[in-house]
Amino acid sequence: MNLVGIAALGVAVVAGAFGAHAKEWTSIKIGTEASYPPFAFVDASGELAGFDIEIGNALCEQMEVKCEWISLDWDGLIPGLIAGKHDAILASMSITDERKQVIGFSKKYYQTPSGIAVSKDSPLTEATPEALEDMIVGAQGSTTHSVFAEETFANSDIKLYGTAEEYKLELESGRIDAAIDDIMILSEWVKSEDGACCKVLQGFKSVPAIHGEGAGIGVRKEDMDLADKFSKAVAELRANGTYKAINDKYFDFDVYGD
């Protein structure tokens, strides 16, 4: 073997050793978006809170690993994962064919459909393409709900926002006629003081080609061993009652879905 071959072998051995060490997963950095209550938000004490956060902490405890949360804008979650800034995404991210082209996923940890909210004094009684024709419909961009809005309400003016908080303010002020998001996000919002302006008009049947397989935990494609660990831990939390205990703090039905 020549010197180049020996050097290449040495690099491969070293890389393999570090790679094997990395796969032990004693510590995991998890990226989330903390502006999506009740799934993830910053509480009055400045700490991350919500269903996603509690489920994530329970998963890490079940896997016996140390977790560090990193809060990012939605659009930065996948680029940050690929760049190695965090090891996983736990942010109510739907498992879709489009996303699976660039990252891997665990099996789902919950699944809820899209819904639509309008002002309490809205004349709308149903959310059909005909009823919403020429109306302004808001949604958070780069989400399954925005894709659903664009494909379902082609004759509406679909306005996309960086965060859910932005479209909520627009709906409250009357600058848009309706907003589409996860029905649980909208339902919890209209129950709150901030959402007193509005009501949930209806929910929609999930469209697998758009909504995917439910919300999963995103990982780099080369780290599917980590995805498998998360999937196994989700099943264990479902079996030992931890999932239900967390679920029941936020919802009055099982958000895991069928």
C-alpha positions in Angstrom: 0.0 0.0 0.0 1.4 3.4 -0.9 1.6 6.4 1.4 -1.6 7.9 -0.1 -3.4 4.7 0.6 -2.1 4.4 4.2 -3.1 8.0 4.8 -6.6 7.5 3.4 -7.0 4.3 5.6 -5.9 6.3 8.6 -8.4 9.0 8.0 -11.1 6.4 7.5 -10.3 4.6 10.7 -10.3 7.9 12.7 -13.5 9.0 11.1 -15.1 5.6 11.8 -14.0 5.8 15.4 -15.5 9.3 15.8 -18.6 8.2 13.9 -19.1 5.2 16.2 -18.7 7.4 19.2 -21.3 9.8 17.9 -23.8 7.0 17.5 -23.8 6.4 21.2 -26.0 9.5 21.5 -25.3 10.3 25.1 -26.2 13.9 24.4 -28.7 15.3 21.8 -29.4 18.9 20.7 -33.0 19.3 19.7 -34.3 22.2 17.5 -37.8 23.6 18.0 -39.9 26.6 17.2 -41.2 28.2 20.4 -44.1 30.1 19.0 -46.6 27.4 18.5 -48.7 27.0 21.6 -49.8 24.6 23.0 -47.1 22.5 21.4 -44.1 24.8 22.0 -43.9 28.2 23.6 -42.0 30.3 26.1 -43.8 30.5 29.5 -44.0 33.4 31.9 -40.7 32.4 33.5 -38.9 32.5 30.2 -38.7 28.7 29.9 -39.6 26.5 27.0 -43.0 24.7 27.6 -45.7 22.9 25.8 -46.6 19.4 24.6 -43.7 19.0 22.2 -41.2 20.1 24.9 -42.6 17.7 27.6 -42.8 14.8 25.1 -39.2 15.6 24.0 -37.9 15.6 27.6 -39.8 12.4 28.4 -38.3 10.7 25.2 -34.8 11.8 26.2 -35.3 10.4 29.7 -36.7 7.2 28.3 -33.6 6.9 26.0 -31.3 7.9 28.9 -29.7 10.7 27.1 -29.1 14.4 27.9 -31.1 16.9 25.9 -30.4 20.5 25.0 -33.1 22.5 23.4 -32.4 25.1 20.7 -35.1 27.5 19.7 -35.1 28.7 16.1 -37.3 30.2 13.5 -39.3 27.6 11.6 -37.4 28.2 8.3 -34.1 27.6 10.1 -34.9 24.1 11.5 -34.1 21.9 8.5 -31.0 23.9 7.3 -29.7 24.0 10.9 -30.2 20.2 11.2 -28.3 19.5 8.0 -25.5 21.9 9.0 -25.1 20.1 12.3 -26.3 22.9 14.6 -28.7 20.4 16.2 -29.2 16.7 16.0 -33.0 16.5 15.8 -36.1 18.5 15.1 -39.1 18.2 17.5 -41.4 21.0 16.4 -44.7 19.5 15.2 -43.1 18.9 11.8 -45.2 16.7 9.5 -43.6 13.7 7.9 -44.1 14.4 4.2 -42.5 13.0 1.0 -41.0 16.4 0.2 -39.2 16.7 3.5 -38.1 13.0 3.4 -36.1 13.9 0.3 -33.7 15.9 2.5 -34.1 14.5 6.1 -35.2 11.4 7.9 -37.9 11.0 10.4 -39.0 8.9 13.4 -42.4 7.4 13.3 -45.2 9.9 14.2 -45.7 11.1 17.8 -49.0 12.8 17.1 -51.4 13.5 14.2 -54.1 16.2 14.0 -55.7 17.7 10.9 -55.9 21.3 9.6 -58.7 23.6 10.7 -59.8 27.1 9.8 -60.5 30.1 12.1 -62.5 33.2 11.3 -63.6 36.3 13.2 -66.6 35.8 15.5 -68.6 38.2 13.4 -67.6 36.6 10.1 -70.5 35.9 7.7 -68.9 32.6 6.8 -70.8 29.5 7.8 -68.6 26.9 6.0 -65.1 26.8 4.6 -65.6 25.7 1.0 -63.5 26.9 -2.0 -66.7 28.7 -3.2 -67.3 30.4 0.2 -63.7 31.6 0.4 -63.4 32.7 -3.2 -61.6 36.1 -3.4 -61.1 36.2 0.4 -57.7 36.6 2.1 -56.7 33.4 3.9 -53.6 33.4 6.2 -51.2 30.6 7.0 -47.7 30.0 8.3 -45.5 29.5 5.3 -43.6 26.3 4.6 -46.1 24.2 6.5 -48.4 21.4 5.4 -51.3 23.8 6.3 -50.1 26.4 3.9 -49.8 23.8 1.1 -53.3 22.6 2.0 -54.6 26.2 1.8 -52.9 26.9 -1.6 -54.2 23.7 -3.2 -57.7 23.7 -1.7 -58.5 27.4 -2.0 -56.9 28.2 -5.3 -59.3 31.1 -5.9 -58.6 32.7 -2.5 -55.7 35.2 -1.8 -53.4 33.0 0.3 -51.1 35.2 2.4 -48.2 33.4 4.1 -46.5 34.5 7.4 -43.3 33.6 9.1 -45.0 32.6 12.4 -48.4 31.6 13.6 -48.4 34.7 15.8 -48.3 36.9 12.7 -51.4 35.5 11.1 -53.3 35.6 14.4 -52.6 39.3 14.7 -53.8 39.8 11.1 -57.0 37.9 11.7 -57.7 39.8 15.0 -57.2 43.1 13.2 -59.4 42.2 10.3 -56.7 42.3 7.7 -57.4 38.8 6.6 -60.7 36.9 6.5 -59.6 33.5 7.7 -56.6 31.5 8.9 -55.6 27.9 8.4 -53.4 25.9 10.8 -53.4 22.7 12.9 -56.9 22.5 14.4 -55.5 22.1 17.9 -53.5 25.3 17.6 -56.5 27.2 16.5 -58.8 25.6 19.1 -56.5 26.4 22.0 -56.0 29.9 20.7 -59.7 30.8 20.5 -60.1 29.6 24.0 -57.5 32.1 25.2 -57.9 35.8 25.9 -55.7 36.6 22.9 -58.0 34.6 20.6 -61.3 35.9 22.0 -61.8 37.7 18.6 -62.2 34.6 16.7 -63.8 31.1 16.4 -62.9 27.8 14.7 -65.2 27.4 11.8 -64.4 23.8 11.0 -61.8 21.1 10.7 -60.8 19.3 7.5 -60.1 15.7 6.7 -56.4 15.0 6.4 -55.0 14.6 2.9 -52.1 12.1 3.1 -50.4 13.5 0.1 -50.3 16.9 1.8 -50.4 16.3 5.6 -48.2 13.2 5.4 -48.0 10.6 8.1 -48.3 12.8 11.2 -45.7 14.8 13.1 -42.4 13.1 13.5 -38.9 13.8 14.9 -36.6 14.9 12.1 -33.0 13.7 11.9 -30.2 13.8 9.3 -30.5 10.9 6.8 -27.3 9.4 8.1 -28.7 9.3 11.6 -31.6 7.0 11.1 -30.4 5.0 14.1 -31.4 8.1 16.2 -34.8 8.2 14.5 -35.3 4.5 15.4 -34.4 5.3 19.1 -37.0 8.0 19.1 -39.6 5.7 17.5 -38.9 3.0 20.1 -39.2 5.6 22.9 -42.5 6.9 21.6 -43.9 3.4 21.7 -42.6 2.9 25.2 -44.1 6.2 26.4 -47.4 5.1 24.9 -47.2 1.8 26.7 -46.2 3.0 30.2 -48.7 5.8 30.4 -46.3 8.7 30.3 -47.6 9.9 26.9 -51.2 9.9 28.2 -50.2 11.9 31.3 -48.6 14.6 29.1 -51.4 14.5 26.5 -54.1 15.0 29.1 -52.4 18.1 30.5 -53.0 19.8 27.1 -55.8 18.1 25.3 -59.1 16.4 26.1 -58.6 13.6 23.5 -55.7 11.5 22.3 -53.7 13.6 19.8 -51.7 10.5 18.7 -54.5 9.9 16.1 -55.5 6.7 14.4 
